[in-house]
Amino acid sequence: MFKLNISQDDKLIRFTLSISLAIIGYLNSVYGLLIISAISFLTAKLNFYPIYKIFGFSSKKIHPSPFKAKVKHKK
């Protein structure tokens, strides 16, 4: 399917932004803000932002698996 590329911090910012834009857009009848709000909400909900993928960026930190075997170097 697609690789997740949004961190928890990024997700929180997107949810906050989408709620703020939805309120402002609704109160002022600015439908463009409602569309941007919906896109921001969807990207936060899906944990995937297509523009990040295009540029090869990810805000999600990758931690090494604790179960992966450690390689011992010979001296």
N, CA, C and O atoms as a Tinker XYZ file with bonds, in Angstrom:
   300  protein
     1  N      0.839000   -1.174000    0.000000    73     2
     2  CA     0.000000    0.000000    0.000000    64     1     3
     3  C      0.887000    1.241000    0.000000    63     2     4     5
     4  O      1.408000    1.605000   -1.054000    81     3
     5  N      1.079000    1.902000    1.132000    73     3     6
     6  CA     1.998000    3.023000    1.202000    64     5     7
     7  C      2.685000    3.039000    2.549000    63     6     8     9
     8  O      2.151000    2.561000    3.550000    81     7
     9  N      3.884000    3.603000    2.552000    73     7    10
    10  CA     4.696000    3.644000    3.762000    64     9    11
    11  C      4.308000    4.869000    4.598000    63    10    12    13
    12  O      4.196000    5.977000    4.074000    81    11
    13  N      4.108000    4.657000    5.887000    73    11    14
    14  CA     3.733000    5.755000    6.772000    64    13    15
    15  C      4.898000    6.735000    6.881000    63    14    16    17
    16  O      6.045000    6.328000    7.063000    81    15
    17  N      4.591000    8.048000    6.765000    73    15    18
    18  CA     5.671000    9.025000    6.792000    64    17    19
    19  C      5.349000   10.260000    7.637000    63    18    20    21
    20  O      5.945000   11.318000    7.433000    81    19
    21  N      4.422000   10.137000    8.575000    73    19    22
    22  CA     4.064000   11.260000    9.439000    64    21    23
    23  C      4.273000   10.853000   10.897000    63    22    24    25
    24  O      3.785000    9.813000   11.340000    81    23
    25  N      5.006000   11.692000   11.635000    73    23    26
    26  CA     5.265000   11.413000   13.056000    64    25    27
    27  C      4.064000   11.827000   13.907000    63    26    28    29
    28  O      3.129000   12.458000   13.413000    81    27
    29  N      4.101000   11.471000   15.171000    73    27    30
    30  CA     3.024000   11.836000   16.097000    64    29    31
    31  C      2.919000   13.355000   16.241000    63    30    32    33
    32  O      1.816000   13.899000   16.287000    81    31
    33  N      4.071000   14.045000   16.313000    73    31    34
    34  CA     4.064000   15.504000   16.422000    64    33    35
    35  C      3.428000   16.131000   15.178000    63    34    36    37
    36  O      2.598000   17.034000   15.287000    81    35
    37  N      3.816000   15.653000   14.017000    73    35    38
    38  CA     3.273000   16.131000   12.757000    64    37    39
    39  C      1.765000   15.876000   12.698000    63    38    40    41
    40  O      1.000000   16.718000   12.226000    81    39
    41  N      1.356000   14.719000   13.179000    73    39    42
    42  CA    -0.060000   14.347000   13.201000    64    41    43
    43  C     -0.860000   15.294000   14.100000    63    42    44    45
    44  O     -1.947000   15.731000   13.723000    81    43
    45  N     -0.337000   15.610000   15.270000    73    43    46
    46  CA    -0.998000   16.518000   16.190000    64    45    47
    47  C     -1.144000   17.912000   15.579000    63    46    48    49
    48  O     -2.194000   18.542000   15.702000    81    47
    49  N     -0.101000   18.383000   14.930000    73    47    50
    50  CA    -0.143000   19.698000   14.272000    64    49    51
    51  C     -1.190000   19.695000   13.166000    63    50    52    53
    52  O     -1.943000   20.659000   13.023000    81    51
    53  N     -1.245000   18.626000   12.389000    73    51    54
    54  CA    -2.227000   18.540000   11.302000    64    53    55
    55  C     -3.661000   18.496000   11.825000    63    54    56    57
    56  O     -4.541000   19.137000   11.251000    81    55
    57  N     -3.912000   17.755000   12.901000    73    55    58
    58  CA    -5.255000   17.721000   13.483000    64    57    59
    59  C     -5.653000   19.109000   14.006000    63    58    60    61
    60  O     -6.768000   19.573000   13.764000    81    59
    61  N     -4.736000   19.763000   14.721000    73    59    62
    62  CA    -5.010000   21.091000   15.257000    64    61    63
    63  C     -5.274000   22.086000   14.125000    63    62    64    65
    64  O     -6.215000   22.877000   14.186000    81    63
    65  N     -4.439000   22.034000   13.102000    73    63    66
    66  CA    -4.605000   22.916000   11.947000    64    65    67
    67  C     -5.932000   22.658000   11.243000    63    66    68    69
    68  O     -6.624000   23.600000   10.856000    81    67
    69  N     -6.287000   21.398000   11.077000    73    67    70
    70  CA    -7.527000   21.083000   10.366000    64    69    71
    71  C     -8.757000   21.557000   11.149000    63    70    72    73
    72  O     -9.713000   22.049000   10.550000    81    71
    73  N     -8.741000   21.415000   12.464000    73    71    74
    74  CA    -9.875000   21.889000   13.268000    64    73    75
    75  C     -9.962000   23.414000   13.220000    63    74    76    77
    76  O    -11.049000   23.973000   13.073000    81    75
    77  N     -8.817000   24.083000   13.343000    73    75    78
    78  CA    -8.799000   25.543000   13.301000    64    77    79
    79  C     -9.295000   26.065000   11.957000    63    78    80    81
    80  O    -10.125000   26.973000   11.906000    81    79
    81  N     -8.784000   25.489000   10.870000    73    79    82
    82  CA    -9.199000   25.931000    9.540000    64    81    83
    83  C    -10.668000   25.629000    9.273000    63    82    84    85
    84  O    -11.350000   26.404000    8.603000    81    83
    85  N    -11.155000   24.515000    9.790000    73    83    86
    86  CA   -12.570000   24.175000    9.605000    64    85    87
    87  C    -13.462000   25.189000   10.313000    63    86    88    89
    88  O    -14.477000   25.610000    9.758000    81    87
    89  N    -13.102000   25.579000   11.511000    73    87    90
    90  CA   -13.895000   26.561000   12.255000    64    89    91
    91  C    -13.870000   27.917000   11.545000    63    90    92    93
    92  O    -14.915000   28.535000   11.340000    81    91
    93  N    -12.682000   28.372000   11.176000    73    91    94
    94  CA   -12.557000   29.662000   10.490000    64    93    95
    95  C    -13.285000   29.636000    9.149000    63    94    96    97
    96  O    -13.998000   30.577000    8.800000    81    95
    97  N    -13.100000   28.555000    8.406000    73    95    98
    98  CA   -13.763000   28.435000    7.109000    64    97    99
    99  C    -15.266000   28.395000    7.220000    63    98   100   101
   100  O    -15.964000   28.990000    6.400000    81    99
   101  N    -15.778000   27.702000    8.223000    73    99   102
   102  CA   -17.221000   27.604000    8.411000    64   101   103
   103  C    -17.818000   28.941000    8.834000    63   102   104   105
   104  O    -18.840000   29.367000    8.294000    81   103
   105  N    -17.182000   29.603000    9.798000    73   103   106
   106  CA   -17.711000   30.869000   10.306000    64   105   107
   107  C    -17.654000   31.987000    9.270000    63   106   108   109
   108  O    -18.505000   32.877000    9.271000    81   107
   109  N    -16.663000   31.947000    8.392000    73   107   110
   110  CA   -16.501000   33.003000    7.388000    64   109   111
   111  C    -16.960000   32.582000    5.998000    63   110   112   113
   112  O    -16.798000   33.339000    5.041000    81   111
   113  N    -17.521000   31.406000    5.875000    73   111   114
   114  CA   -17.991000   30.872000    4.583000    64   113   115
   115  C    -16.895000   30.871000    3.516000    63   114   116   117
   116  O    -17.133000   31.218000    2.360000    81   115
   117  N    -15.697000   30.473000    3.931000    73   115   118
   118  CA   -14.573000   30.356000    2.999000    64   117   119
   119  C    -14.386000   28.867000    2.735000    63   118   120   121
   120  O    -13.788000   28.149000    3.536000    81   119
   121  N    -14.908000   28.417000    1.598000    73   119   122
   122  CA   -14.932000   26.985000    1.322000    64   121   123
   123  C    -13.549000   26.418000    0.986000    63   122   124   125
   124  O    -13.319000   25.218000    1.129000    81   123
   125  N    -12.647000   27.265000    0.547000    73   123   126
   126  CA   -11.281000   26.820000    0.285000    64   125   127
   127  C    -10.605000   26.333000    1.557000    63   126   128   129
   128  O     -9.857000   25.355000    1.544000    81   127
   129  N    -10.881000   27.031000    2.661000    73   127   130
   130  CA   -10.305000   26.614000    3.943000    64   129   131
   131  C    -10.887000   25.283000    4.404000    63   130   132   133
   132  O    -10.194000   24.483000    5.034000    81   131
   133  N    -12.149000   25.048000    4.093000    73   131   134
   134  CA   -12.764000   23.771000    4.452000    64   133   135
   135  C    -12.120000   22.619000    3.674000    63   134   136   137
   136  O    -11.941000   21.526000    4.211000    81   135
   137  N    -11.775000   22.870000    2.417000    73   135   138
   138  CA   -11.119000   21.838000    1.608000    64   137   139
   139  C     -9.718000   21.562000    2.142000    63   138   140   141
   140  O     -9.316000   20.406000    2.271000    81   139
   141  N     -8.977000   22.621000    2.450000    73   139   142
   142  CA    -7.628000   22.453000    3.015000    64   141   143
   143  C     -7.715000   21.732000    4.354000    63   142   144   145
   144  O     -6.873000   20.889000    4.664000    81   143
   145  N     -8.729000   22.060000    5.144000    73   143   146
   146  CA    -8.942000   21.407000    6.432000    64   145   147
   147  C     -9.192000   19.914000    6.248000    63   146   148   149
   148  O     -8.650000   19.094000    6.990000    81   147
   149  N    -10.008000   19.564000    5.267000    73   147   150
   150  CA   -10.309000   18.150000    5.008000    64   149   151
   151  C     -9.059000   17.393000    4.567000    63   150   152   153
   152  O     -8.837000   16.260000    4.994000    81   151
   153  N     -8.247000   18.008000    3.721000    73   151   154
   154  CA    -7.005000   17.364000    3.259000    64   153   155
   155  C     -6.053000   17.168000    4.433000    63   154   156   157
   156  O     -5.447000   16.106000    4.575000    81   155
   157  N     -5.922000   18.193000    5.277000    73   155   158
   158  CA    -5.044000   18.096000    6.449000    64   157   159
   159  C     -5.517000   16.996000    7.394000    63   158   160   161
   160  O     -4.709000   16.241000    7.935000    81   159
   161  N     -6.828000   16.912000    7.589000    73   159   162
   162  CA    -7.391000   15.885000    8.465000    64   161   163
   163  C     -7.137000   14.490000    7.895000    63   162   164   165
   164  O     -6.752000   13.584000    8.634000    81   163
   165  N     -7.344000   14.308000    6.601000    73   163   166
   166  CA    -7.128000   12.996000    5.977000    64   165   167
   167  C     -5.676000   12.553000    6.051000    63   166   168   169
   168  O     -5.395000   11.390000    6.340000    81   167
   169  N     -4.750000   13.470000    5.792000    73   167   170
   170  CA    -3.333000   13.086000    5.864000    64   169   171
   171  C     -2.944000   12.708000    7.284000    63   170   172   173
   172  O     -2.141000   11.797000    7.486000    81   171
   173  N     -3.508000   13.401000    8.274000    73   171   174
   174  CA    -3.216000   13.050000    9.670000    64   173   175
   175  C     -3.827000   11.704000   10.021000    63   174   176   177
   176  O     -3.201000   10.897000   10.709000    81   175
   177  N     -5.033000   11.456000    9.558000    73   175   178
   178  CA    -5.724000   10.200000    9.872000    64   177   179
   179  C     -5.034000    8.997000    9.211000    63   178   180   181
   180  O     -4.952000    7.921000    9.804000    81   179
   181  N     -4.538000    9.188000    7.980000    73   179   182
   182  CA    -3.907000    8.096000    7.244000    64   181   183
   183  C     -2.419000    7.926000    7.567000    63   182   184   185
   184  O     -1.811000    6.931000    7.173000    81   183
   185  N     -1.831000    8.893000    8.283000    73   183   186
   186  CA    -0.385000    8.883000    8.582000    64   185   187
   187  C      0.454000    8.880000    7.315000    63   186   188   189
   188  O      1.554000    8.328000    7.297000    81   187
   189  N     -0.051000    9.482000    6.276000    73   187   190
   190  CA     0.650000    9.493000    4.992000    64   189   191
   191  C      0.414000   10.826000    4.300000    63   190   192   193
   192  O     -0.724000   11.280000    4.184000    81   191
   193  N      1.504000   11.456000    3.836000    73   191   194
   194  CA     1.421000   12.706000    3.103000    64   193   195
   195  C      2.123000   12.504000    1.768000    63   194   196   197
   196  O      3.340000   12.316000    1.742000    81   195
   197  N      1.384000   12.536000    0.651000    73   195   198
   198  CA     1.967000   12.218000   -0.660000    64   197   199
   199  C      3.120000   13.128000   -1.074000    63   198   200   201
   200  O      4.048000   12.670000   -1.741000    81   199
   201  N      3.085000   14.395000   -0.698000    73   199   202
   202  CA     4.166000   15.308000   -1.088000    64   201   203
   203  C      5.467000   14.911000   -0.398000    63   202   204   205
   204  O      6.542000   15.049000   -0.983000    81   203
   205  N      5.385000   14.417000    0.849000    73   203   206
   206  CA     6.577000   13.905000    1.516000    64   205   207
   207  C      7.179000   12.757000    0.704000    63   206   208   209
   208  O      8.398000   12.666000    0.557000    81   207
   209  N      6.324000   11.890000    0.182000    73   207   210
   210  CA     6.806000   10.746000   -0.592000    64   209   211
   211  C      7.495000   11.198000   -1.875000    63   210   212   213
   212  O      8.529000   10.645000   -2.250000    81   211
   213  N      6.932000   12.197000   -2.550000    73   211   214
   214  CA     7.520000   12.702000   -3.794000    64   213   215
   215  C      8.941000   13.187000   -3.561000    63   214   216   217
   216  O      9.832000   12.926000   -4.369000    81   215
   217  N      9.153000   13.900000   -2.445000    73   215   218
   218  CA    10.476000   14.446000   -2.146000    64   217   219
   219  C     11.336000   13.518000   -1.284000    63   218   220   221
   220  O     12.455000   13.879000   -0.919000    81   219
   221  N     10.827000   12.331000   -0.958000    73   219   222
   222  CA    11.595000   11.362000   -0.189000    64   221   223
   223  C     11.799000   11.762000    1.258000    63   222   224   225
   224  O     12.783000   11.358000    1.877000    81   223
   225  N     10.892000   12.542000    1.804000    73   223   226
   226  CA    10.990000   13.028000    3.177000    64   225   227
   227  C     10.054000   12.233000    4.087000    63   226   228   229
   228  O      9.018000   11.736000    3.644000    81   227
   229  N     10.421000   12.119000    5.343000    73   227   230
   230  CA     9.559000   11.485000    6.330000    64   229   231
   231  C      9.816000   12.149000    7.680000    63   230   232   233
   232  O     10.967000   12.324000    8.079000    81   231
   233  N      8.745000   12.517000    8.382000    73   231   234
   234  CA     8.927000   13.084000    9.715000    64   233   235
   235  C      8.887000   11.988000   10.772000    63   234   236   237
   236  O      9.100000   12.252000   11.955000    81   235
   237  N      8.617000   10.771000   10.348000    73   235   238
   238  CA     8.567000    9.622000   11.262000    64   237   239
   239  C      9.991000    9.104000   11.479000    63   238   240   241
   240  O     10.705000    8.802000   10.523000    81   239
   241  N     10.386000    9.007000   12.732000    73   239   242
   242  CA    11.724000    8.516000   13.052000    64   241   243
   243  C     11.716000    6.996000   13.021000    63   242   244   245
   244  O     10.784000    6.349000   13.499000    81   243
   245  N     12.756000    6.455000   12.458000    73   243   246
   246  CA    12.882000    4.997000   12.368000    64   245   247
   247  C     13.865000    4.544000   13.435000    63   246   248   249
   248  O     15.024000    4.959000   13.445000    81   247
   249  N     13.396000    3.697000   14.324000    73   247   250
   250  CA    14.233000    3.167000   15.395000    64   249   251
   251  C     14.655000    1.748000   15.022000    63   250   252   253
   252  O     13.860000    0.980000   14.481000    81   251
   253  N     15.887000    1.410000   15.309000    73   251   254
   254  CA    16.317000    0.042000   15.024000    64   253   255
   255  C     15.564000   -0.962000   15.900000    63   254   256   257
   256  O     15.224000   -0.675000   17.048000    81   255
   257  N     15.323000   -2.099000   15.354000    73   255   258
   258  CA    14.587000   -3.129000   16.069000    64   257   259
   259  C     15.440000   -3.678000   17.216000    63   258   260   261
   260  O     16.620000   -3.966000   17.017000    81   259
   261  N     14.864000   -3.825000   18.406000    73   259   262
   262  CA    15.634000   -4.400000   19.519000    64   261   263
   263  C     15.837000   -5.902000   19.335000    63   262   264   265
   264  O     16.642000   -6.508000   20.041000    81   263
   265  N     15.118000   -6.500000   18.399000    73   263   266
   266  CA    15.207000   -7.941000   18.180000    64   265   267
   267  C     16.195000   -8.319000   17.089000    63   266   268   269
   268  O     16.458000   -9.500000   16.862000    81   267
   269  N     16.739000   -7.322000   16.419000    73   267   270
   270  CA    17.684000   -7.589000   15.343000    64   269   271
   271  C     19.027000   -8.017000   15.944000    63   270   272   273
   272  O     19.496000   -7.438000   16.924000    81   271
   273  N     19.618000   -9.014000   15.355000    73   271   274
   274  CA    20.884000   -9.550000   15.859000    64   273   275
   275  C     21.990000   -8.517000   15.668000    63   274   276   277
   276  O     22.104000   -7.890000   14.615000    81   275
   277  N     22.798000   -8.356000   16.709000    73   275   278
   278  CA    23.923000   -7.436000   16.612000    64   277   279
   279  C     25.103000   -8.159000   15.985000    63   278   280   281
   280  O     25.399000   -9.311000   16.300000    81   279
   281  N     25.763000   -7.446000   15.090000    73   279   282
   282  CA    26.908000   -8.018000   14.393000    64   281   283
   283  C     28.178000   -7.696000   15.189000    63   282   284   285
   284  O     28.438000   -6.544000   15.535000    81   283
   285  N     28.959000   -8.744000   15.470000    73   283   286
   286  CA    30.219000   -8.556000   16.175000    64   285   287
   287  C     31.333000   -8.455000   15.137000    63   286   288   289
   288  O     31.447000   -9.293000   14.243000    81   287
   289  N     32.146000   -7.423000   15.274000    73   287   290
   290  CA    33.252000   -7.225000   14.350000    64   289   291
   291  C     34.492000   -7.959000   14.871000    63   290   292   293
   292  O     34.791000   -7.928000   16.064000    81   291
   293  N     35.198000   -8.611000   13.962000    73   291   294
   294  CA    36.433000   -9.293000   14.335000    64   293   295
   295  C     37.570000   -8.309000   14.343000    63   294   296   297
   296  O     37.649000   -7.421000   13.494000    81   295
   297  N     38.454000   -8.471000   15.310000    73   295   298
   298  CA    39.633000   -7.597000   15.388000    64   297   299
   299  C     40.857000   -8.277000   14.877000    63   298   300
   300  O     41.936000   -7.685000   14.871000    81   299
